[in-house]
Amino acid sequence: MATANIKDVKRRIKSVENTMQITKAMELVATSKLRSAKERAVASQPYFNTLYETMCEIQQDRGFKSIYTKKEFLKTVLVVVLAGDRGLAGGFNHNVLKLAEEKIKSLEQDGRTVKVFPIGKKAVEYFEKRKYEIYNKDYQISDNLSMSKSLSLSESIITGFRNGIYDKVELIYTTFVSTLVQNAMSVTVLPIENNDLEHSEKDDAAKKEQKTSLTLYEPSAEEVFDGLIPKYISGLIFCSIIDSYASEQAARRTAMESASDNASEMIDSLSLLYNRARQAQITQELNEIVSGQMGNN
């Protein structure tokens, strides 16, 4: 191997080493952020669960009616898509955006008109390029979206629902299962679906006491329920944002760990190639020296 080629291999080794330093640093940062995001997710769950149980309890009355529980749909659906602001996170953004597009195509095939509400830079860029009808793109930064901004976001969604701009809201995001597993999923935000009521007809006798609530709501159950809706929706979105953020950091940590491992293997391979070439060069130089000495004799 020529001296120039040996220098090229040496430069490649140095370049890969520099890249591995970056991936290692990103892996450590993602690990730290993941730990913080998991703590926030755990801390937010009791509040949201209590709120959800209260809303389910209010709906136990068979005479209960609310605009937020209506089942008659027109033809417009708002699809809220939550993605990240940056790449280098493995399949994190790809998976959630792929699920969103499949959901949109399915709705359109059913004759529905779809409006997209992207949250996060990658989601905004993706749907802008594909000429989808974007309902709102004011939330291009998804990292650490605060509770107050989540409340503002939920009020925007609720206003559109009440005004009949759309009659159903779907949220698509990535849920954190474990450090190695993150699943893109879709949930219905509006109208509110009470699973307790849907299954109650199967075991009326067993749930008869649950339907008779001793709680009195003033001025009425409907008004209390409607008053809780903004907090419920903002809580749902906020928990989803935290969940998605934790998933993104876990995916980035895994991707950077894999990249660091690949870089290490590449360095080993290039180092072996360099050592063999260097050994061959030294052997050639020794042969030339010996040949020159023999020629002089």
DRENDO-1510 file (C-alpha; in Angstrom, 1 decimal, always signed):
<recs>
REC; n; res; u; v; w
REC; 1; MET; +0.0; +0.0; +0.0 .
REC; 2; ALA; +1.4; +3.4; -0.9 .
REC; 3; THR; +2.3; +5.9; +1.8 .
REC; 4; ALA; -0.5; +8.2; +0.6 .
REC; 5; ASN; -3.1; +5.4; +1.2 .
REC; 6; ILE; -1.7; +4.8; +4.6 .
REC; 7; LYS; -2.2; +8.5; +5.5 .
REC; 8; ASP; -5.8; +8.2; +4.2 .
REC; 9; VAL; -6.5; +5.3; +6.5 .
REC; 10; LYS; -5.0; +7.2; +9.4 .
REC; 11; ARG; -7.2; +10.2; +8.6 .
REC; 12; ARG; -10.3; +8.0; +8.4 .
REC; 13; ILE; -9.5; +6.5; +11.8 .
REC; 14; LYS; -9.2; +10.0; +13.3 .
REC; 15; SER; -12.4; +11.1; +11.7 .
REC; 16; VAL; -14.3; +8.1; +13.0 .
REC; 17; GLU; -12.8; +8.7; +16.5 .
REC; 18; ASN; -14.1; +12.3; +16.4 .
REC; 19; THR; -17.6; +11.0; +15.3 .
REC; 20; MET; -17.6; +8.4; +18.2 .
REC; 21; GLN; -16.8; +11.2; +20.7 .
REC; 22; ILE; -19.9; +13.1; +19.5 .
REC; 23; THR; -22.2; +10.0; +19.5 .
REC; 24; LYS; -20.9; +9.1; +23.0 .
REC; 25; ALA; -21.7; +12.6; +24.2 .
REC; 26; MET; -25.2; +12.5; +22.7 .
REC; 27; GLU; -25.8; +9.2; +24.3 .
REC; 28; LEU; -25.0; +10.6; +27.7 .
REC; 29; VAL; -27.1; +13.6; +27.2 .
REC; 30; ALA; -30.1; +11.5; +26.0 .
REC; 31; THR; -29.6; +9.2; +29.1 .
REC; 32; SER; -29.8; +12.2; +31.4 .
REC; 33; LYS; -32.8; +13.7; +29.7 .
REC; 34; LEU; -34.6; +10.3; +29.7 .
REC; 35; ARG; -34.2; +10.0; +33.4 .
REC; 36; SER; -35.7; +13.4; +33.9 .
REC; 37; ALA; -38.6; +12.8; +31.5 .
REC; 38; LYS; -39.4; +9.5; +33.2 .
REC; 39; GLU; -39.6; +11.2; +36.6 .
REC; 40; ARG; -41.9; +13.9; +35.2 .
REC; 41; ALA; -44.2; +11.3; +33.6 .
REC; 42; VAL; -44.5; +9.4; +36.9 .
REC; 43; ALA; -45.2; +12.6; +38.8 .
REC; 44; SER; -48.0; +13.7; +36.4 .
REC; 45; GLN; -49.9; +10.4; +36.3 .
REC; 46; PRO; -51.7; +10.6; +39.7 .
REC; 47; TYR; -53.3; +14.0; +38.8 .
REC; 48; PHE; -54.4; +12.8; +35.3 .
REC; 49; ASN; -55.8; +9.5; +36.6 .
REC; 50; THR; -57.8; +11.2; +39.4 .
REC; 51; LEU; -59.2; +13.6; +36.9 .
REC; 52; TYR; -60.2; +10.8; +34.5 .
REC; 53; GLU; -61.9; +8.8; +37.2 .
REC; 54; THR; -63.9; +11.9; +38.3 .
REC; 55; MET; -65.1; +12.4; +34.7 .
REC; 56; CYS; -66.1; +8.8; +34.4 .
REC; 57; GLU; -68.0; +9.0; +37.6 .
REC; 58; ILE; -69.9; +12.0; +36.5 .
REC; 59; GLN; -71.0; +10.1; +33.3 .
REC; 60; GLN; -72.6; +7.3; +35.3 .
REC; 61; ASP; -76.0; +9.0; +35.2 .
REC; 62; ARG; -77.9; +7.6; +32.2 .
REC; 63; GLY; -79.5; +11.0; +31.6 .
REC; 64; PHE; -76.1; +12.6; +31.3 .
REC; 65; LYS; -75.5; +14.5; +28.0 .
REC; 66; SER; -72.7; +16.8; +26.9 .
REC; 67; ILE; -71.5; +18.2; +23.6 .
REC; 68; TYR; -68.1; +16.6; +24.4 .
REC; 69; THR; -69.6; +13.1; +24.4 .
REC; 70; LYS; -71.7; +13.3; +21.3 .
REC; 71; LYS; -71.4; +10.3; +18.9 .
REC; 72; GLU; -73.0; +11.8; +15.8 .
REC; 73; PHE; -70.1; +12.7; +13.5 .
REC; 74; LEU; -70.1; +14.9; +10.4 .
REC; 75; LYS; -67.2; +14.5; +8.0 .
REC; 76; THR; -64.3; +16.3; +9.5 .
REC; 77; VAL; -61.5; +14.9; +11.8 .
REC; 78; LEU; -58.7; +16.8; +13.4 .
REC; 79; VAL; -55.5; +14.7; +13.6 .
REC; 80; VAL; -53.0; +15.9; +16.2 .
REC; 81; VAL; -49.6; +14.5; +15.4 .
REC; 82; LEU; -46.8; +14.8; +18.0 .
REC; 83; ALA; -43.2; +14.3; +16.8 .
REC; 84; GLY; -39.8; +15.6; +17.7 .
REC; 85; ASP; -37.8; +18.7; +16.9 .
REC; 86; ARG; -34.6; +16.9; +15.8 .
REC; 87; GLY; -33.4; +13.8; +14.1 .
REC; 88; LEU; -30.7; +11.2; +15.1 .
REC; 89; ALA; -33.3; +9.3; +17.1 .
REC; 90; GLY; -33.5; +6.1; +15.2 .
REC; 91; GLY; -37.0; +5.4; +13.9 .
REC; 92; PHE; -38.8; +7.6; +16.4 .
REC; 93; ASN; -40.0; +10.3; +14.0 .
REC; 94; HIS; -40.5; +8.0; +11.1 .
REC; 95; ASN; -42.7; +5.6; +13.0 .
REC; 96; VAL; -45.1; +8.2; +14.4 .
REC; 97; LEU; -45.4; +10.1; +11.1 .
REC; 98; LYS; -45.9; +6.8; +9.2 .
REC; 99; LEU; -48.8; +5.9; +11.6 .
REC; 100; ALA; -50.3; +9.4; +11.2 .
REC; 101; GLU; -50.2; +9.1; +7.4 .
REC; 102; GLU; -51.8; +5.7; +7.5 .
REC; 103; LYS; -54.5; +7.0; +9.8 .
REC; 104; ILE; -55.2; +10.0; +7.5 .
REC; 105; LYS; -55.5; +7.9; +4.4 .
REC; 106; SER; -57.9; +5.5; +6.2 .
REC; 107; LEU; -60.1; +8.4; +7.3 .
REC; 108; GLU; -60.0; +9.9; +3.8 .
REC; 109; GLN; -61.0; +6.5; +2.3 .
REC; 110; ASP; -64.0; +6.6; +4.7 .
REC; 111; GLY; -65.1; +9.9; +3.2 .
REC; 112; ARG; -63.8; +12.1; +6.0 .
REC; 113; THR; -62.1; +15.5; +5.6 .
REC; 114; VAL; -58.9; +15.6; +7.6 .
REC; 115; LYS; -57.2; +18.6; +9.2 .
REC; 116; VAL; -53.7; +18.1; +10.6 .
REC; 117; PHE; -52.5; +19.8; +13.8 .
REC; 118; PRO; -48.7; +19.1; +13.9 .
REC; 119; ILE; -46.7; +19.5; +17.1 .
REC; 120; GLY; -42.9; +19.5; +16.8 .
REC; 121; LYS; -40.6; +20.7; +14.0 .
REC; 122; LYS; -40.4; +17.3; +12.2 .
REC; 123; ALA; -44.2; +17.0; +12.1 .
REC; 124; VAL; -44.7; +20.5; +10.7 .
REC; 125; GLU; -42.0; +20.0; +8.0 .
REC; 126; TYR; -43.4; +16.6; +7.1 .
REC; 127; PHE; -47.0; +17.7; +6.5 .
REC; 128; GLU; -46.1; +21.0; +4.9 .
REC; 129; LYS; -44.1; +19.2; +2.2 .
REC; 130; ARG; -47.0; +16.9; +1.5 .
REC; 131; LYS; -49.5; +19.7; +1.1 .
REC; 132; TYR; -51.9; +18.5; +3.9 .
REC; 133; GLU; -54.4; +20.9; +5.2 .
REC; 134; ILE; -52.8; +22.2; +8.4 .
REC; 135; TYR; -55.2; +23.5; +11.1 .
REC; 136; ASN; -52.5; +25.1; +13.3 .
REC; 137; LYS; -48.7; +25.2; +13.2 .
REC; 138; ASP; -48.0; +27.5; +16.2 .
REC; 139; TYR; -46.5; +24.7; +18.2 .
REC; 140; GLN; -43.4; +23.9; +16.2 .
REC; 141; ILE; -41.3; +23.2; +19.3 .
REC; 142; SER; -42.4; +20.1; +21.2 .
REC; 143; ASP; -39.4; +19.8; +23.7 .
REC; 144; ASN; -40.5; +20.5; +27.2 .
REC; 145; LEU; -43.8; +22.0; +26.3 .
REC; 146; SER; -45.1; +23.5; +29.5 .
REC; 147; MET; -48.4; +22.8; +31.2 .
REC; 148; SER; -49.6; +26.4; +30.5 .
REC; 149; LYS; -48.9; +25.9; +26.8 .
REC; 150; SER; -50.6; +22.6; +26.9 .
REC; 151; LEU; -53.7; +24.3; +28.3 .
REC; 152; SER; -53.5; +26.9; +25.5 .
REC; 153; LEU; -53.2; +24.2; +23.0 .
REC; 154; SER; -56.2; +22.3; +24.4 .
REC; 155; GLU; -58.3; +25.4; +24.4 .
REC; 156; SER; -57.6; +25.8; +20.7 .
REC; 157; ILE; -58.7; +22.2; +20.1 .
REC; 158; ILE; -61.8; +22.6; +22.2 .
REC; 159; THR; -62.8; +25.9; +20.5 .
REC; 160; GLY; -62.7; +24.2; +17.1 .
REC; 161; PHE; -64.7; +21.3; +18.3 .
REC; 162; ARG; -67.4; +23.4; +19.9 .
REC; 163; ASN; -67.6; +25.6; +16.8 .
REC; 164; GLY; -68.1; +22.6; +14.6 .
REC; 165; ILE; -64.9; +23.1; +12.6 .
REC; 166; TYR; -64.3; +19.4; +13.2 .
REC; 167; ASP; -66.3; +16.8; +15.1 .
REC; 168; LYS; -63.7; +14.3; +16.2 .
REC; 169; VAL; -60.1; +14.7; +17.4 .
REC; 170; GLU; -57.4; +12.0; +17.2 .
REC; 171; LEU; -54.0; +12.2; +18.9 .
REC; 172; ILE; -51.1; +10.3; +17.4 .
REC; 173; TYR; -47.9; +10.1; +19.5 .
REC; 174; THR; -45.2; +7.7; +20.8 .
REC; 175; THR; -45.6; +6.0; +24.1 .
REC; 176; PHE; -42.7; +4.9; +26.2 .
REC; 177; VAL; -42.7; +1.2; +27.0 .
REC; 178; SER; -39.1; +0.7; +28.0 .
REC; 179; THR; -35.7; +2.0; +27.1 .
REC; 180; LEU; -35.6; -0.3; +24.1 .
REC; 181; VAL; -39.3; -0.2; +23.1 .
REC; 182; GLN; -41.3; +2.8; +22.1 .
REC; 183; ASN; -44.7; +2.4; +20.3 .
REC; 184; ALA; -46.5; +4.9; +18.1 .
REC; 185; MET; -50.2; +4.9; +18.9 .
REC; 186; SER; -53.5; +6.7; +18.2 .
REC; 187; VAL; -56.1; +7.7; +20.8 .
REC; 188; THR; -59.4; +9.5; +20.5 .
REC; 189; VAL; -59.4; +12.9; +22.4 .
REC; 190; LEU; -62.8; +14.1; +21.5 .
REC; 191; PRO; -65.6; +13.1; +21.9 .
REC; 192; ILE; -64.9; +11.7; +25.3 .
REC; 193; GLU; -65.6; +7.9; +25.4 .
REC; 194; ASN; -66.6; +6.4; +28.7 .
REC; 195; ASN; -65.6; +2.7; +28.6 .
REC; 196; ASP; -67.4; +2.1; +31.9 .
REC; 197; LEU; -70.7; +2.9; +30.3 .
REC; 198; GLU; -70.0; +0.9; +27.1 .
REC; 199; HIS; -69.4; -2.3; +29.0 .
REC; 200; SER; -72.1; -1.8; +31.7 .
REC; 201; GLU; -74.9; -3.5; +29.8 .
REC; 202; LYS; -72.9; -6.8; +30.0 .
REC; 203; ASP; -73.1; -6.9; +33.8 .
REC; 204; ASP; -75.8; -4.5; +34.9 .
REC; 205; ALA; -76.4; -6.3; +38.1 .
REC; 206; ALA; -72.7; -6.2; +39.1 .
REC; 207; LYS; -72.5; -2.4; +38.4 .
REC; 208; LYS; -75.9; -1.3; +39.5 .
REC; 209; GLU; -74.5; +0.3; +42.7 .
REC; 210; GLN; -71.8; +2.1; +40.7 .
REC; 211; LYS; -74.4; +3.9; +38.6 .
REC; 212; THR; -76.1; +5.3; +41.6 .
REC; 213; SER; -73.8; +8.1; +42.6 .
REC; 214; LEU; -74.1; +9.7; +46.0 .
REC; 215; THR; -72.2; +12.8; +44.7 .
REC; 216; LEU; -74.2; +15.9; +44.0 .
REC; 217; TYR; -72.8; +18.3; +41.4 .
REC; 218; GLU; -73.7; +21.9; +41.4 .
REC; 219; PRO; -75.0; +23.6; +39.3 .
REC; 220; SER; -75.3; +20.3; +37.4 .
REC; 221; ALA; -73.2; +17.2; +36.4 .
REC; 222; GLU; -73.1; +18.4; +32.8 .
REC; 223; GLU; -71.7; +21.9; +33.7 .
REC; 224; VAL; -69.1; +20.4; +36.1 .
REC; 225; PHE; -68.1; +17.9; +33.4 .
REC; 226; ASP; -67.8; +20.6; +30.7 .
REC; 227; GLY; -65.8; +22.7; +33.1 .
REC; 228; LEU; -63.3; +19.9; +33.6 .
REC; 229; ILE; -62.8; +19.3; +29.9 .
REC; 230; PRO; -60.0; +21.9; +29.3 .
REC; 231; LYS; -58.0; +20.5; +32.3 .
REC; 232; TYR; -58.7; +16.9; +31.1 .
REC; 233; ILE; -57.6; +17.6; +27.5 .
REC; 234; SER; -54.6; +19.7; +28.6 .
REC; 235; GLY; -53.6; +16.9; +31.0 .
REC; 236; LEU; -53.9; +14.3; +28.3 .
REC; 237; ILE; -51.8; +16.3; +25.9 .
REC; 238; PHE; -49.3; +17.2; +28.5 .
REC; 239; CYS; -48.9; +13.5; +29.6 .
REC; 240; SER; -48.6; +12.6; +25.9 .
REC; 241; ILE; -45.9; +15.2; +25.3 .
REC; 242; ILE; -43.9; +13.9; +28.3 .
REC; 243; ASP; -44.4; +10.3; +27.2 .
REC; 244; SER; -43.3; +11.2; +23.6 .
REC; 245; TYR; -40.3; +13.2; +24.9 .
REC; 246; ALA; -39.2; +10.2; +27.0 .
REC; 247; SER; -39.6; +7.9; +24.0 .
REC; 248; GLU; -37.5; +10.3; +21.8 .
REC; 249; GLN; -34.7; +10.4; +24.3 .
REC; 250; ALA; -34.8; +6.6; +24.7 .
REC; 251; ALA; -34.7; +6.1; +20.9 .
REC; 252; ARG; -31.9; +8.6; +20.6 .
REC; 253; ARG; -29.9; +6.9; +23.3 .
REC; 254; THR; -30.3; +3.6; +21.6 .
REC; 255; ALA; -29.4; +5.0; +18.2 .
REC; 256; MET; -26.3; +6.8; +19.6 .
REC; 257; GLU; -25.2; +3.7; +21.5 .
REC; 258; SER; -25.5; +1.7; +18.3 .
REC; 259; ALA; -23.6; +4.4; +16.3 .
REC; 260; SER; -20.8; +4.4; +18.9 .
REC; 261; ASP; -20.5; +0.6; +18.8 .
REC; 262; ASN; -20.4; +0.7; +15.0 .
REC; 263; ALA; -17.7; +3.4; +15.1 .
REC; 264; SER; -15.7; +1.3; +17.6 .
REC; 265; GLU; -15.8; -1.7; +15.2 .
REC; 266; MET; -14.9; +0.5; +12.3 .
REC; 267; ILE; -11.9; +1.9; +14.2 .
REC; 268; ASP; -10.7; -1.7; +15.0 .
REC; 269; SER; -11.1; -2.7; +11.3 .
REC; 270; LEU; -9.2; +0.4; +10.1 .
REC; 271; SER; -6.5; +0.0; +12.7 .
REC; 272; LEU; -5.9; -3.6; +11.6 .
REC; 273; LEU; -5.8; -2.4; +8.0 .
REC; 274; TYR; -3.4; +0.3; +8.9 .
REC; 275; ASN; -1.1; -2.0; +10.9 .
REC; 276; ARG; -0.9; -4.5; +8.1 .
REC; 277; ALA; -0.2; -1.8; +5.5 .
REC; 278; ARG; +2.5; -0.3; +7.8 .
REC; 279; GLN; +4.1; -3.7; +8.4 .
REC; 280; ALA; +4.1; -4.3; +4.6 .
REC; 281; GLN; +5.7; -0.9; +4.0 .
REC; 282; ILE; +8.4; -1.6; +6.6 .
REC; 283; THR; +9.1; -5.0; +5.1 .
REC; 284; GLN; +9.4; -3.5; +1.6 .
REC; 285; GLU; +11.8; -0.8; +2.9 .
REC; 286; LEU; +13.9; -3.4; +4.6 .
REC; 287; ASN; +14.0; -5.5; +1.4 .
REC; 288; GLU; +15.1; -2.4; -0.5 .
REC; 289; ILE; +17.9; -1.7; +2.0 .
REC; 290; VAL; +19.1; -5.3; +1.9 .
REC; 291; SER; +19.0; -5.4; -1.9 .
REC; 292; GLY; +20.9; -2.1; -2.1 .
REC; 293; GLN; +23.6; -3.5; +0.2 .
REC; 294; MET; +23.9; -6.7; -1.8 .
REC; 295; GLY; +24.2; -4.7; -5.0 .
REC; 296; ASN; +27.0; -2.6; -3.6 .
REC; 297; ASN; +28.9; -5.7; -2.6 .
</recs>
